[in-house]
């Protein structure tokens, strides 16, 4: 695999969708910046500004914004874009 991707995730502290995104990164051992959009209004404003919409989770991988995604969608995108390889089958 190539070098580790740069990942920023705008997530809620307690949320099924946000947790599924965390699990997708954890499953692949990826480090990421976890930005709390509930307790930090600046993070929320940044997410809306960068993604162009108000729904979370939003994830930016190597500069590519994935807005309003689930962990499964993030993982599928990472596999498709060769960020990670499929784990298990």
C-alpha positions in Angstrom: 0.0 0.0 0.0 1.0 3.6 -0.5 1.7 6.0 2.3 -1.1 6.6 4.9 -3.9 8.8 3.7 -4.7 12.2 5.3 -8.1 11.8 6.8 -10.3 14.4 8.5 -13.7 13.3 9.8 -16.4 15.6 11.0 -18.4 13.4 13.4 -20.9 13.5 16.2 -19.5 12.1 19.5 -22.5 9.7 19.9 -24.1 8.6 16.6 -24.5 5.3 14.9 -23.4 6.7 11.5 -20.4 8.5 13.0 -19.4 5.3 14.9 -19.6 3.3 11.7 -17.2 5.7 10.1 -14.8 5.4 13.1 -15.1 1.6 12.8 -14.3 1.6 9.1 -11.0 3.5 9.8 -10.2 1.3 12.8 -10.7 -1.9 10.8 -8.0 -0.7 8.4 -5.8 0.7 11.2 -6.0 4.2 9.7 -5.3 7.3 11.8 -7.7 10.2 11.3 -8.6 13.5 12.8 -11.9 13.2 14.6 -13.6 16.6 14.6 -16.5 16.9 17.1 -19.3 18.9 15.3 -21.7 18.9 18.3 -19.5 20.4 21.1 -17.4 22.5 18.7 -19.5 25.0 16.6 -16.3 25.9 14.6 -15.9 22.3 13.5 -19.6 22.2 12.4 -19.2 25.5 10.4 -16.0 24.2 8.8 -17.8 20.9 7.8 -20.7 22.9 6.2 -18.4 25.2 4.4 -16.2 22.4 3.1 -18.9 20.0 2.2 -21.5 22.5 1.0 -24.3 20.8 3.1 -25.3 20.4 6.7 -25.5 16.6 7.1 -22.9 14.5 8.9 -20.8 12.4 8.9 -18.5 14.1 6.4 -15.1 12.7 5.7 -12.2 14.2 3.7 -9.6 11.7 2.5 -6.5 13.1 0.7 -8.5 16.3 -0.1 -11.6 14.4 -1.5 -14.8 15.3 0.4 -17.3 12.6 1.1 -20.5 14.2 2.5 -23.3 12.6 4.5 -21.7 9.1 4.3 -21.9 5.9 6.3 -18.9 3.8 7.3 -19.8 1.3 4.6 -19.8 4.0 2.0 -16.5 5.4 3.2 -14.9 1.9 3.2 -16.3 1.2 -0.3 -14.8 4.5 -1.6 -11.4 3.7 0.0 -11.3 0.3 -1.6 -12.4 1.7 -4.9 -9.7 4.4 -4.8 -7.0 2.0 -3.6 -6.6 3.7 -0.2 -7.2 0.3 1.5 -7.6 -3.3 0.4 -10.7 -5.3 1.1 -10.4 -7.0 4.5 -11.8 -10.5 4.7 -14.4 -11.7 2.2 
